[in-house]
């Protein structure tokens, strides 16, 4: 013999009308004490469609009391199906309206973030006043690029198109991806480049900031990025460029970085120095580009606070991965510069010697120490003139100093320029970095990031 006892119902009703109907039906069967009935509404949801109720039945109503204390007249399975159906419908309604509420919250957060980025950018423009770069509408950007007809390249940031201004100047227009761009990288890039004026820094001609449409208009640099002149699909593409020109490019990048670190009123840390971000003009004069990951700080502040990693694998300084190696500072750019120079030397020589550009040796400098040891120089310097050998040896030695594991052991970019002006025979071979092999790099890099303290102490 089966009897009904007390029932506890906990659920979420997504409609007040549905709740009223349910409550009316339940009270025909149960007598509910007022003190044992609770109705909660979450104020954070900003809607009356999500109600949480708890029902505690205390005793049976008179109309049903005698019936419920008798054996069930209906088969038990029908009762169970009814109860199961009710709660199934209830669960579906909860999921449906809950999903709508969550989506509304996400959309609301996205709009709030977009509004915040817009306010930040407008404040930035007000601070710059007439010195701010020219602002273009999106329709003007389409006209400049001839409706995005001539595509120069594409990356995770978006796409780059060739264009022409009304005065005939050629430009490169970078259209930022709507999915990737959260506004911060765009503001970083405009804020950073707007503060610069240097022959080795790419010139920002203008920008577009129109709702979710964002674009950067740069001077057009005809010879593309440096990586295309080092290797391309496993084949060398411009051997005629010569080592002397590579040295000029290296020195030009060093001057550009020294300007960012010491020459601006506000110190600019790039955090993504690599061959792909070095552009070459008609005369192969290098220009540092892509400031999306950059950070600004006061010149008197040498150590910065930063959460998360920035940069490209193979060029990121150890301290950016783990503060155990030291604080993050402008010396992090010095490390990336050193790896870039080794890439310039190694890219050509690995291709010449048949070593894959995707091997571990390509990204770690251990192999270079072996090549500059006495008796091994023929592998890298074979077939060179004396002048070329001195040029390449100097590039190697300077870069090896730049990639020292401890930031305090690395030279500043100003010191790097002095080293290039000195005789190669006055340069000593630096100690081998701890992270000179892939195994050591993997074992010693701790990828958990802790925020470093801002310090005004120069290393």
C-alpha angles and dihedrals in degrees: 000000000000126000134186116237131177119319132210117204121189120174150122120257114199095198129049089211091056089049091052092052092047092048092050092052094046095050089056087066103030135040107226120204112225094226090055097052119088132183121193128187121187109230092198091069092059091212139097092220097086115068126165117205136183119195121195110186111207103184142354122265116251094246093060103028097092093043097051094051091059127076114282112272092201125060112269093236092063091054091048092049090052093050092045092049092051094052092043091057089045091053092048092051091048092052094045098050092036090056091050091051092049092048090049090052092049092048090046091051091048092051090046091051091047090050090049092051090047092052091048092050094046089050089051091053092049090053091053095044112174091356092068117107118263115280119224130194118235091250089055090051090053089051093048092052095040089243092316093299102148110053115194100181148324137225143156089289094057134265136317122218133187115240145165130228123222090260091057098255114144116232140181113228118204112202109200117223112253090217098047099038117084094174097255096088090048093051090046092053097046093043093049101045093041088065094054136084112170137128090237095050120079113248120241109218097182147313144228122226109172116148105294093346112100129170139165121213114208135177110271113253109200103202096054126218127339095244091068089061094050102049137339123190090335094308130102110240107185113027089152089070088083133204094273090060090048089054090051090051091049093050091046092054089047090054091049092051092046088054092051092048101040111005102062126077086236118042113240121204111198102195095190109067109156137129092268090061096050112089125198124213129206091289093042091252106159122237123191112229143172107059095176093118097040126123129207124217139160115276092239090057110082101168120055136197114239135167118208131006126292129196141035125307111260093031102054116110116239094242090059087063097040131011087213086086093054141280124315111254143135085296086076088068089049090058092050089049091053093051090048092054091048087051089054092052096036096044093061096036095046090053091047092050096041098249115147116251087221096056122111089248089065093066103034124063098219091103093055093061090056092051095053094048115108111279096019100074094097091074093063104020099039113127094015127123118242091257093051091048091053091048094051093043090052092049090051096047094047092048092049090056089050094055098053110141097236113064091219090061093057122090123240116250089255089057089047089058090051090052091054090052092051127081115275089232091062092059118094125213106256122228115275110265118245089236096052095121132052091240093054091044093053094045098047104038111094107199096197105107123217121185112252121222118256107246133179093205112115114223 
